[in-house]
Amino acid sequence: MRLRQFAFIATLTVAASIAGSGPRPPGSAAPAVAGEVMDLRGLRDVEFGDSEAELTDRGMLRTDVDACGPTLTGPGAVSPIFVDDRLVLLWVDDQVSTPEGITVGTPVDQVWASYPSVTELRAPQGTYRFDGLLARTGDRAYLFLHDGRTVRKTVAGYAEWARRLFDEGYGPC
């Protein structure tokens, strides 16, 4: 009887693993949702520093959707932020994660564990803005806006522009 129970449990475990069900263990590098992965170079065939014209010519930039501005083609909502016709930031939704698996909804302590040298940023008193965590590597950074418990917005790009976005409260809309 024990051998049958073991075989049954092993079969269920394998089936659950294949299906991808069950909670994600703390510190797991797998994204919480099956979607895009954004690193500090960019996303898919989109790199920081690309021009609006280059992205449009390659079919990566859409302006025909009902959004605050142009969006990138593909799954999920990815809002590019351009300065002087160059892509400087990507503002992404919960279908996009970092290579470390950080996405909208990730607990803040997991951000700290994934990026130990993160800089804590406090939103100005009396505003409805989120606090931030800036994970910088060279001239690039991730900006994780959070409510004290979980990541609410994820932005990536040039560190200078991510910091400016936080300081000035700019968003894609």
Legacy VTK file of the C-alpha trace (Angstrom):
# vtk DataFile Version 3.0
C-alpha trace
ASCII
DATASET POLYDATA
POINTS 173 float
0.000 0.000 0.000
2.812 2.450 0.782
4.397 1.868 -2.622
1.107 2.771 -4.308
0.778 5.904 -2.177
4.335 6.904 -3.027
3.716 6.342 -6.762
0.484 8.347 -6.592
2.161 11.269 -4.801
5.149 11.166 -7.158
2.799 11.236 -10.166
0.906 14.225 -8.751
4.170 16.034 -8.030
5.468 15.484 -11.558
2.134 16.573 -13.069
2.070 19.736 -10.929
5.671 20.510 -11.878
4.933 20.138 -15.570
1.815 22.293 -15.257
3.750 24.935 -13.335
1.212 24.977 -10.527
1.804 25.724 -6.902
3.322 28.697 -5.158
6.666 30.102 -6.160
9.263 29.494 -3.458
10.757 32.624 -1.856
13.811 33.843 -3.727
12.927 31.871 -6.839
14.403 33.299 -10.029
11.422 32.200 -12.127
9.014 34.964 -13.142
5.658 34.984 -11.362
3.854 35.067 -14.694
4.679 33.552 -18.028
5.696 36.621 -19.999
8.513 38.783 -21.171
11.827 39.278 -19.418
13.323 42.766 -19.333
16.989 43.251 -18.489
19.160 46.350 -18.337
19.744 46.250 -22.100
16.031 46.362 -22.825
13.297 43.979 -23.858
13.161 41.471 -26.735
14.431 43.314 -29.822
14.235 46.712 -28.132
17.319 48.290 -26.583
17.750 51.444 -24.557
19.076 54.129 -26.876
16.991 52.979 -29.886
15.192 55.806 -31.671
11.438 56.049 -32.174
11.991 55.826 -35.942
14.111 52.649 -35.619
11.494 50.966 -33.441
8.659 52.023 -35.752
10.525 50.801 -38.853
11.137 47.416 -37.192
7.448 47.147 -36.276
8.164 47.264 -32.548
6.366 50.529 -31.745
2.603 51.000 -31.915
0.805 54.310 -31.864
-2.613 53.012 -32.989
-3.747 51.646 -29.628
-5.880 53.457 -27.068
-3.112 54.258 -24.602
-1.333 57.238 -23.066
1.258 57.200 -25.832
3.131 54.715 -27.961
3.418 51.141 -26.719
5.634 48.269 -27.736
4.144 45.409 -29.716
3.725 42.060 -28.029
2.035 40.753 -24.925
1.438 42.999 -21.973
1.559 46.749 -21.693
5.030 48.193 -22.156
5.239 51.968 -22.319
8.458 53.364 -23.745
9.695 56.739 -22.554
11.743 58.691 -25.070
13.980 61.695 -24.505
15.448 63.496 -27.521
14.069 60.689 -29.748
15.959 57.975 -27.825
14.478 55.235 -25.643
15.571 55.922 -22.065
13.044 53.970 -19.962
10.529 51.142 -20.195
7.503 51.245 -17.893
6.081 47.699 -17.753
3.073 45.789 -16.430
2.862 42.553 -14.465
3.477 40.347 -17.515
7.102 41.515 -17.617
9.760 40.543 -15.080
13.442 41.088 -14.499
15.801 38.115 -15.036
15.657 37.649 -11.245
11.867 37.192 -11.416
10.887 40.551 -9.948
7.571 41.841 -11.299
4.474 43.711 -10.165
3.208 41.903 -7.063
6.627 40.676 -5.885
7.214 41.215 -2.137
9.618 44.075 -1.377
11.872 41.810 0.701
12.471 39.694 -2.411
13.684 42.839 -4.230
16.155 43.443 -1.389
17.311 39.813 -1.588
17.767 39.967 -5.372
19.493 43.372 -5.395
21.436 43.781 -2.112
22.850 47.205 -3.071
19.430 48.697 -3.804
18.894 52.340 -2.826
15.727 53.212 -0.946
13.828 56.257 -2.260
11.066 57.951 -0.250
8.141 59.633 -1.979
7.531 63.244 -0.893
5.210 63.633 2.101
1.644 64.532 1.218
1.724 62.974 -2.248
-0.007 59.898 -3.559
3.224 58.564 -5.041
4.842 55.238 -4.229
8.191 54.841 -2.496
10.921 53.395 -4.682
13.842 51.005 -4.733
16.573 51.828 -7.246
18.755 48.882 -8.255
21.610 50.422 -10.209
24.292 48.726 -12.311
26.599 51.173 -14.079
24.551 53.666 -16.071
21.404 51.461 -16.009
18.874 50.730 -13.282
15.628 49.129 -12.305
13.184 51.325 -10.422
10.664 49.371 -8.369
7.819 51.518 -7.071
6.177 49.902 -4.046
3.548 50.333 -1.351
5.792 49.070 1.463
4.757 45.453 0.926
4.799 44.685 -2.805
6.112 46.071 -6.069
3.385 48.118 -7.752
5.239 49.410 -10.845
8.460 48.387 -12.565
10.612 50.688 -14.688
14.004 50.019 -16.253
16.480 52.020 -18.283
19.160 54.624 -17.837
19.783 55.250 -14.129
19.785 59.036 -14.509
16.340 58.998 -16.121
14.933 56.445 -13.660
15.997 58.692 -10.780
14.540 61.746 -12.528
11.285 59.899 -13.097
11.103 59.156 -9.382
12.112 62.654 -8.272
9.791 64.475 -10.666
6.898 62.003 -10.486
6.625 61.462 -14.229
4.681 58.518 -15.609
3.893 57.297 -19.099
0.491 59.070 -19.074
LINES 1 174
173 0 1 2 3 4 5 6 7 8 9 10 11 12 13 14 15 16 17 18 19 20 21 22 23 24 25 26 27 28 29 30 31 32 33 34 35 36 37 38 39 40 41 42 43 44 45 46 47 48 49 50 51 52 53 54 55 56 57 58 59 60 61 62 63 64 65 66 67 68 69 70 71 72 73 74 75 76 77 78 79 80 81 82 83 84 85 86 87 88 89 90 91 92 93 94 95 96 97 98 99 100 101 102 103 104 105 106 107 108 109 110 111 112 113 114 115 116 117 118 119 120 121 122 123 124 125 126 127 128 129 130 131 132 133 134 135 136 137 138 139 140 141 142 143 144 145 146 147 148 149 150 151 152 153 154 155 156 157 158 159 160 161 162 163 164 165 166 167 168 169 170 171 172
